[in-house]
């Protein structure tokens, strides 16, 4: 169930947000929101690359609290707002995974 929720929030939810709030350019917005998943490239710096019991938030450089603060600041600039929204949605999804893994990885 966790993986279903995770991939729904990463793949389907951005499409819903694009359709509701950016209807005129929803495909372009959806692609931009999907491209923000490239933030997961920082997982390649970890050993092992994937650990189902590891919380990404606060562990990987682009998932750090400092990076999240920068993403929040980017919301205030119109040219970076959509990218910031995608990054923050990504962080929220990974944060939900962290909460989920607290219960499954004990």
N, C-alpha and C positions, 0 to 999 in steps of 0.2 A: 504493500500500500504506500509506503514511504516513497518508493521510486516513481510510482504513478503520480503522486502529488508533486514530487520534485519536477518531473518532466512536464507536467501540465503547467506548472508555474513558470518554467523556463521557455516553453514553446507555444502553448496555446494562450495563456493569459496575456502575453504581449500583443498577440493578434486581437484579442478582445479589447484591450486598452486602445490599440491603434484604431480599430473600427468605431469605437464609441467617441473618442476624443479628437481623432484626426481623420475623420471620414473622407475628406476630399483627397488627402494624400496617404491613405491608410496603408497601402502596400509599401511605399517608401519608408514610412515610420516603422512599420513592422520589421522591415529588413534592418533598419538602424538598431532597433531594439534587440533583434537577434544577434547582430554583430557585436553588441556589448558583451556577449558570452565569451568573446576572445579574452576577457579578463581572466578566464580560467587557465590561460597559458602559464600562469605562475605556479600551477600545480606541478608543472614539469620540473620545478626546482626542488621538490620535496622527495624524500626517500622514505617509504615507497611512494610512488606517484599517487596511488589511490589507497586510501585507508578508510573503510566505511565507518570507523569509529572516531575519526579525526574531525574536529570542527574546523572548517575553512576560515571562519571569521576569527581574526586575530592571529592566525597561523601563517597564511600565505601573504606575501608582500602587498599584492593588489587587493587583498581582503582584510588588510589591517585597519585598525580604528582611525589611523591618520589618513589612509586612503579614503575611507568612508566619509571623513570630515571634508576632504577635498571634493568628493562627489556631491556633498550637500551644498558646498559653496558654488559649484558649477550650475546648480539649479537657478541661481540668480541672474545668469547671463543667457539671453535668448538664443544665442548661437550654440550653446552647449547644453541647453535645458533637456532636450530629448535624450542625448547620450547620458546625462546625469540621471535622468529618470530610469533608463534601462539599467544602469549600473546599480542604482539603489534598489530596484526591483530584484536584481540578481542577488544582492547582498541580503535582502529580506528572505528570499527563497533559501539561500544557504543558511541563514539564521534559523529558519524553521527546521532545516535538516539538523542543525546543532541541538535544538530542543528535542527533536525526535530521537537522536542518537543517545541522548542522556538516559532514555528509558530502555533502549534496545541493546546498548553496549555495556551494561553493568556486569 
